[in-house]
Amino acid sequence: MTSENTDAAVAERTGSSAAAEDHLLEVEGLKVYFPVTAGLFQRKVADIRAVDGLDFYVKRGETLGLVGESGCGKSTTGRGILQLVRPTEGSVQLDGNELTTLKGSALRRFRRRMQMVFQDPYSSLNPRMSVRDIVSEPMQIHGLYKGSERRDRVAYLLNAVGLNPYFARRFPHEFSGGQRQRIGIARALAVEPDFIVCDEPVSALDVSIQAQVINLLEDLQSEFNLTYLFIAHDLAVVRHISDRVAVMYLGKMMELAGSNELYQNPLHPYTKALMSAVPITDPVVERSRERIILTGDVPSPVRPPPGCVFNTRCPIAIDACYEVIPEWREVSPEHWVACHRI
C-alpha cells in the first residue's frame, strides 16, 4: 500500500474528510479497559470498559470539545491520549508518531509536546512547593532554560496567564481557585507544548470566574498556537470555545460535528436529549421547545448492553439497536454519527 493510500485509510477510519496532513492528533480504535478482580487470588473476572473504540482526529490549532454525562469516559480518553493511562487497544498518533508503543525516554520527549490542565485546582498543585517551583519543575525535567533564564520564563508565563510575577514566591494556599487554575495553565505552558488536554478546567470554579478562564484559554491558544481537547459537561461552555464537538456515552462516540452544526442540527437522540437540557434565556423559545427526559439509568460499563449502548434509554430504538453495533459514519460533510435511525 502506498503512503497516499495509507493516509487515506487512516483519514477514513478516524472520521476525516480533510487532508490528513492538517491533523495534529489521530485516534483510531482507542480502548481503555480496567480489570475487575475477585477472590482470594484477585483473579480477573471482567473489564470496566471506560473507553470502548473511539475514532476521531484533532486539527492543528483547533479546539475539539468532548462532552457527555459523568462517567462516560471523557477524562479517561484524555489520559489515554497522553499515555497517563496506557490504552488496552488502539492507535494514538501525534503528528504521525505512534504514542502507544513509546516507553521511557522516548515517551518523555513526546510528553513535552502534550500537556494537561487538570479539573481540580486545589489537588493538582503541590502545597509544599512555591509557584516558581511548580511552574519551573517541567522545565527542569526536560532540561529547558537555566538559572536566570528559567526565572525569567516563570515570570513571563505568570504574566501571560494574568498573574503578578511577584507571586512566584507564594504557595498555592495563598490563592483563590481561579488563580490556582491559572498557575496550572502556566505549568502546562512551561515546556512549550503543541497539544493540551483541558480536563474540565472550569467545572470547579465559580460561574463569575469561568468566563475569565475560558477567555484566557482562547487568548493563549492564539498566542502560542495551541491545539486543545476540551473536556466538559457544560454544553454552553463547550459551544463557546470549541470548533467541533464530540458527544460520548458509556465509552463510545455518539456524534461529532462542527460546533454550530451540532447545536443547530443534532441527529443522535442522545445529543438531542443533552441539548434539550441546556437552558435558553429567551422565555418564548424556552416554553415552545421540546424537552426530552431520558428514563432509566446509565448501564454499567462492566456489562454494557449489546448493540447500541444507548438502546436502554433511547426513545426511538428499533430491533436492530438491540443486536447490531451502529456504524460510525459520515452523514454529511464533517458530521459523523453512530445510529441506526439516522
Secondary structure, 3 states (H helix, E strand, C coil): CCHHHHHHHHHHHCCCCCCHHHEEEEEEEEEEEEEEEECCCCEEEEEEEEEEEEEEEEECCCEEEEECCCCCCHHHHHHHHCCCCCCCEEEEEECCEECCCCCHHHHHHHHCCEEEECCCCCCCCCCCCCHHHHHHHHHHHHCCCCHHHHHHHHHHHHHHCCCCHHHHHCCHHHCCHHHHHHHHHHHHHCCCCCEEEEECCCCCCCHHHHHHHHHHHHHHHHHHCCEEEEECCCHHHHHHHCCEEEEEECCEEEEEEEHHHHHHCCCCHHHHHHHHCCCCCCHHHHHHCCCCCCCCCCCCCCCCCCCCCCCCCCCCCCHHHHCCCCCCEEEECCEEECCCCC
